[in-house]
Amino acid sequence: MKKRPAIIIQKLHTYIDEEIDIKVINSEPNEMITLKAKMSDDSEKIFESKATFKANEDGIISLSHVKPLEGSYNEIDSSGLFWSMEDLQSRHGDFFVKENSNSITVDISLEISGETLDTVTITRQFYNEDIKKEVVKSNEFTGVLYHPVKEVSYPGILLLGGSDGGYLEPAAALLASCGYTVLALAYFGMENVPNNLESIPLEYFEKATHWLKEHPSVNKQVSLIGFSRGGELALLLGATYNEYTSVIAVSPSSYVTSGMKNSIFAPIPSWTFNGQALPYMKFSYPPSMIFSTFRNWIFKRPSSFLAIWNRTMRKEEKMENARIRVENINAPVMTISGSDDQLWPSEKFVKIMEKYLSNHLYQHKHLFYEGAGHFLAFPYSFPSIPSNVVMQLGDGMAMTFGGSKSANARATRDSWKKIKEFLNTVHA
């Protein structure tokens, strides 16, 4: 009796960053096989992908060795079915929302001529029972702590999110699984912290840093990792306090930027120090921006904020008082940026920082990814999760953060390995 074509995956329960070798066996030689994948995000949106392959002479397909003939992606990539997923109900695709550290379930099906012949369900996890989670809500700060259960001291990491507020549980859980004690710190946008990013004292983060250093599972070393506004903040904290073993800033600004009201940049200070508001970059809106945004809304096209920043930065010398003094960071620094960041010019920001870090006494490493956008790396992007490019804002409006699913996925995978190598080196 002839065997039916089947999906073969050696491990059905893996970490989110593990490579998975997906194979199809028992096909006819040169037979056309379509694989489909489906998963839900934390907002219960359904994301899907598909790819059609041609079996070899032995009736086998290995996604690690062949590219699809057609489908959601067109390159050799064992993770292609995951990062290429889209919300098919959305005009431009949509954000894959992952706010908690619960495992993700992915259904993969095999079809021939429209008939489903096999289905496999896999689970991708951020942590397991070897990691302990603690919710921290003190009078001084709010966050979530993840650390290995084994009673040994580990390097500490303070994890800082961006302009969406809240804290980064999935990233904290995954880092803890790599042997770190991680405090994902909230500083606005949720209970027990301000609603808006406005006049947040740097002393708030200093208190959290001291608490983390004294935690029994921490070896007195604490590194900073921040993304976007959190990257700006990580650089600012590193330049202000001599407390950190290293600083990693992903898609960061080299300047203190303005605060935010209701998720929109506003002419208010974002940070204070010793009770005084820190100088911040003042926006200059080009008139063309208003018209282009209106046109994009009419024609249902995503808008970019890049023109605002490019106009604002035309006279760099006038913004010197808002520049983050990265040359004062007494620790190794890693920065990560892409050439197609459409939220703000992180590539330009990093080049500005390069001038001041070129003679830095400590290690400075910059990861640059051609074609990648704003969401190109941990702690917001993970290997094997749908890449984010466009966000729906409501009322038919959408915003692009730049890059492509493919470019962002490649940057995520490469940078995650190098982030781990960097942390291993500085905490050795």
C-alpha positions in Angstrom: 0.0 0.0 0.0 1.4 3.4 -1.0 2.1 5.8 1.8 0.5 9.2 1.8 2.6 12.4 1.6 3.4 13.6 5.1 5.0 16.5 7.0 8.1 15.5 9.0 9.3 17.8 11.8 11.7 16.3 14.3 10.8 18.6 17.3 7.2 19.8 17.7 8.0 21.8 20.8 10.8 24.3 20.4 12.1 27.7 21.5 11.0 30.6 19.3 14.5 31.2 18.1 15.3 27.5 17.2 15.7 26.6 13.6 13.1 24.0 12.4 13.8 21.6 9.5 10.4 21.0 7.8 10.3 18.2 5.3 7.7 16.5 3.2 8.1 12.8 2.4 6.3 10.1 0.4 5.4 12.4 -2.5 5.6 11.4 -6.1 8.7 12.5 -7.9 8.4 16.1 -9.1 4.9 16.4 -7.5 3.7 19.9 -6.6 3.1 20.3 -2.9 1.6 23.3 -1.1 2.4 23.9 2.6 0.2 26.3 4.5 0.9 27.8 8.0 -1.5 29.5 10.4 -1.1 31.1 13.9 -2.9 33.7 16.0 -1.4 36.7 17.8 -2.4 38.0 21.3 -5.2 40.1 19.8 -6.6 36.9 18.2 -5.9 38.1 14.6 -5.2 35.1 12.3 -1.9 35.2 10.3 -1.4 32.8 7.4 1.2 31.9 4.8 1.6 29.4 2.0 4.3 28.1 -0.3 4.3 25.6 -3.2 7.3 23.3 -3.8 8.3 20.7 -6.3 9.3 17.3 -4.9 12.7 15.9 -5.9 13.2 12.6 -7.6 12.9 10.8 -4.3 9.6 12.5 -3.5 11.2 14.6 -0.7 11.0 18.4 0.0 13.3 20.0 2.6 12.5 23.7 3.2 16.1 24.2 4.4 17.4 23.3 0.9 14.8 24.5 -1.7 12.9 27.7 -2.4 9.2 27.8 -3.2 8.0 28.0 -6.8 5.4 30.5 -5.6 3.8 31.6 -2.4 4.3 34.0 0.5 8.1 34.0 0.2 10.6 33.2 -2.6 13.9 32.2 -1.0 15.5 29.2 0.6 14.6 29.6 4.3 13.5 27.0 6.8 11.6 29.8 8.7 10.0 31.3 5.6 6.5 30.0 6.4 6.7 31.8 9.8 8.1 35.3 9.1 6.1 35.7 5.8 2.7 35.3 7.5 0.2 38.1 7.0 -3.2 39.0 8.4 -5.2 38.4 5.2 -8.1 40.4 6.4 -6.0 43.6 6.4 -5.3 45.6 3.3 -1.6 46.0 3.9 -1.0 43.3 6.4 -0.9 44.1 10.1 1.2 44.0 13.2 1.7 40.6 14.9 1.0 41.5 18.5 2.9 39.5 21.1 2.5 41.1 24.6 2.6 38.0 26.9 5.2 35.2 27.1 2.7 32.4 26.4 3.8 29.8 23.8 2.7 30.2 20.2 0.9 27.4 18.4 1.4 27.0 14.6 -0.7 24.7 12.4 1.1 23.5 9.2 -0.9 21.7 6.6 0.0 19.8 3.4 -2.1 20.2 0.3 -2.1 18.6 -3.2 -4.5 19.9 -5.8 -6.5 21.7 -3.0 -6.9 18.5 -0.9 -5.4 18.6 2.6 -3.5 15.3 3.2 -1.6 16.0 6.5 -1.6 18.6 9.3 1.0 19.1 12.0 0.8 21.4 15.0 4.0 22.8 16.5 4.6 24.9 19.7 7.1 27.7 19.9 8.0 28.8 23.5 9.8 31.7 25.1 10.6 29.9 28.4 9.8 26.7 30.3 9.6 25.5 33.9 13.3 26.3 34.4 12.4 30.0 34.4 10.6 31.8 37.2 8.4 34.8 36.6 7.8 37.5 39.2 5.5 40.6 38.8 7.1 43.6 40.6 4.7 46.4 41.6 6.5 48.4 44.3 6.1 52.0 45.3 9.2 52.8 43.3 8.7 51.0 39.9 6.6 48.5 38.0 7.9 45.6 35.9 8.1 41.8 35.4 11.2 39.8 36.4 12.2 36.5 34.7 15.2 34.5 35.9 16.4 30.9 36.0 15.0 28.9 38.9 18.5 27.5 39.8 19.8 29.5 42.8 22.8 30.9 41.2 23.6 34.6 40.4 23.3 35.6 36.8 24.0 38.8 34.8 21.1 41.2 35.0 19.4 43.0 32.1 17.1 46.0 32.3 14.8 45.8 29.3 13.2 49.0 28.0 10.3 49.1 25.5 9.4 51.8 23.0 6.6 54.3 22.4 3.8 51.7 22.8 4.4 51.6 26.6 4.1 48.7 28.9 6.8 46.1 29.2 8.4 43.4 27.0 7.5 40.0 28.6 8.3 37.8 25.6 11.8 39.3 25.2 12.4 39.0 29.0 11.4 35.4 29.1 13.6 34.4 26.1 16.6 36.2 27.5 16.1 34.5 30.9 16.1 31.2 29.0 19.6 32.2 27.8 20.9 32.5 31.4 20.1 36.1 32.5 17.9 37.7 35.1 15.8 40.2 33.2 13.6 43.0 34.5 11.2 44.2 31.8 10.4 47.7 33.1 7.3 49.7 32.5 7.6 53.5 32.5 4.3 54.6 31.0 1.2 53.4 29.3 -0.2 51.0 32.0 -1.3 50.7 35.6 0.9 52.2 38.3 2.9 54.3 35.8 2.0 57.5 33.9 -0.4 57.2 31.0 1.8 59.2 28.7 5.5 59.5 28.0 5.9 62.9 29.7 8.4 64.1 32.2 9.5 60.6 33.3 12.3 61.0 35.9 15.6 59.2 35.1 15.8 58.5 38.9 12.9 56.0 38.3 15.3 53.9 36.2 18.1 54.4 38.7 16.0 52.9 41.5 15.1 49.9 39.3 18.7 49.4 38.4 19.8 49.4 42.0 17.0 47.0 43.0 18.0 44.6 40.1 21.7 44.7 41.1 20.8 43.7 44.7 18.4 40.9 43.6 19.7 37.5 44.9 19.7 36.1 41.3 21.9 38.9 39.9 25.7 39.0 40.1 25.8 42.8 40.5 26.2 43.3 36.7 23.4 44.9 34.8 23.2 45.7 31.1 20.7 47.8 29.3 18.7 46.8 26.2 16.2 49.3 24.7 14.3 49.6 21.5 13.3 52.8 19.6 12.3 55.3 22.4 13.7 52.6 24.8 17.0 52.7 22.7 17.1 56.5 23.2 16.5 56.0 26.9 19.1 53.2 27.2 21.8 55.5 25.7 20.6 58.4 27.9 20.8 56.3 31.1 24.2 54.9 30.1 25.5 58.5 29.5 24.0 59.7 32.9 24.8 56.9 35.3 28.0 54.8 35.7 26.0 51.7 36.6 25.9 49.5 33.5 28.0 46.7 32.1 26.9 47.3 28.5 24.3 49.2 26.5 22.4 47.8 23.5 20.2 50.3 21.6 18.0 49.1 18.7 16.6 51.6 16.2 17.6 54.4 18.6 17.7 58.2 18.4 20.9 60.0 19.1 18.9 62.9 20.5 16.4 63.3 23.3 13.1 63.6 21.5 9.9 65.1 22.7 7.3 63.4 24.9 4.1 61.8 23.7 0.4 62.4 24.4 -2.1 59.6 23.4 0.7 57.9 21.4 1.5 61.1 19.4 4.6 63.2 19.6 3.8 66.4 21.5 5.8 69.6 22.5 6.4 68.3 26.0 9.5 67.0 27.7 10.0 63.2 27.8 12.6 62.9 30.6 13.6 64.8 33.7 16.8 64.7 35.7 17.2 66.2 39.2 13.8 67.7 38.8 14.6 69.5 35.6 13.2 68.8 32.1 15.9 67.6 29.7 16.2 69.6 26.5 14.6 67.8 23.5 14.5 68.1 19.8 11.8 70.4 18.5 9.9 69.2 15.4 9.6 71.0 12.1 6.6 69.8 10.1 7.0 70.3 6.3 3.7 71.5 4.7 4.0 68.7 2.2 3.6 66.2 5.0 0.0 67.2 5.6 -0.9 66.9 2.0 1.0 63.6 1.5 -0.7 62.1 4.6 -4.1 63.1 3.3 -3.4 61.6 -0.2 -2.2 58.4 1.4 -5.4 58.3 3.5 -7.6 58.8 0.3 -5.7 56.2 -1.7 -5.4 53.8 1.3 -1.6 53.9 1.3 0.7 53.6 4.3 2.3 56.9 5.5 5.9 57.5 6.7 7.0 60.0 9.3 10.5 60.2 7.9 10.0 63.6 6.2 9.4 65.3 9.6 12.7 64.1 11.0 14.7 64.9 7.9 13.4 68.5 7.9 13.9 68.8 11.6 17.6 67.7 11.3 18.6 70.0 8.5 20.5 72.2 11.0 22.2 69.7 13.3 24.1 72.3 15.2 20.9 73.8 16.6 20.0 70.5 18.2 23.3 70.0 20.1 21.8 70.7 23.5 19.4 67.8 22.9 22.1 65.4 21.8 22.7 62.3 24.0 26.3 62.4 25.2 27.1 58.9 24.2 30.8 59.6 24.6 30.1 59.6 28.4 29.0 56.0 28.4 31.6 54.0 30.4 30.7 50.6 29.0 30.6 48.7 25.7 27.9 49.9 23.4 26.0 48.0 20.6 23.7 49.9 18.2 21.5 48.3 15.6 19.9 50.1 12.6 18.5 49.5 9.1 18.7 51.6 6.0 14.9 51.8 5.5 13.7 52.8 8.9 10.5 54.9 8.1 9.6 55.9 11.7 12.7 57.9 12.2 16.2 58.0 10.6 18.0 55.6 13.0 20.7 55.0 10.4 21.5 58.8 10.4 21.2 58.8 14.2 23.8 56.1 14.6 26.2 57.8 12.2 26.0 60.9 14.4 26.8 58.7 17.4 29.7 57.1 15.5 31.5 60.5 15.4 31.5 60.6 19.2 32.2 56.9 19.8 35.0 56.5 17.3 37.6 57.1 20.1 35.5 55.4 22.8 37.7 53.5 25.3 35.2 50.7 25.4 34.0 48.3 22.7 31.5 49.8 20.3 29.8 47.6 17.8 27.3 48.7 15.2 25.1 46.3 13.3 23.7 47.8 10.1 21.2 46.0 7.8 20.6 47.1 4.3 16.9 47.2 3.4 15.7 46.6 6.9 13.2 48.9 8.7 12.4 50.0 12.2 11.3 46.5 13.5 14.4 44.6 12.6 15.7 43.1 15.8 15.1 41.7 19.3 13.6 42.8 21.7 10.6 43.6 19.4 11.3 41.1 16.6 11.9 37.4 17.1 13.0 34.7 14.7 10.1 32.6 13.4 7.4 35.2 14.1 5.7 37.2 11.4 7.8 40.2 10.4 6.1 43.6 11.0 6.2 46.3 8.4 2.9 48.2 8.4 0.5 49.1 11.2 -3.2 49.9 10.8 -4.1 53.1 12.7 -7.9 53.0 12.2 -10.2 55.1 9.9 -8.5 53.7 6.9 -5.1 55.1 7.9 -1.9 53.0 8.0 1.7 53.6 8.9 4.8 52.0 7.5 7.8 51.3 9.6 10.0 50.3 6.7 11.8 47.4 5.3 10.2 44.2 4.0 9.2 41.0 5.7 12.2 39.3 4.2 14.8 41.9 5.0 13.5 42.4 8.6 13.5 38.7 9.2 17.1 38.3 8.0 18.2 41.2 10.2 16.3 39.7 13.2 17.9 36.3 12.8 21.5 37.6 12.4 21.3 40.4 15.0 19.8 38.0 17.7 22.9 35.8 17.3 25.2 38.8 17.6 23.3 40.3 20.6 23.9 37.0 22.4 27.6 36.9 21.5 28.0 40.5 22.6 26.3 39.9 26.0 28.4 36.7 26.5 31.5 38.7 25.9 30.8 41.7 28.2 29.5 39.4 31.0 32.3 36.9 30.7 
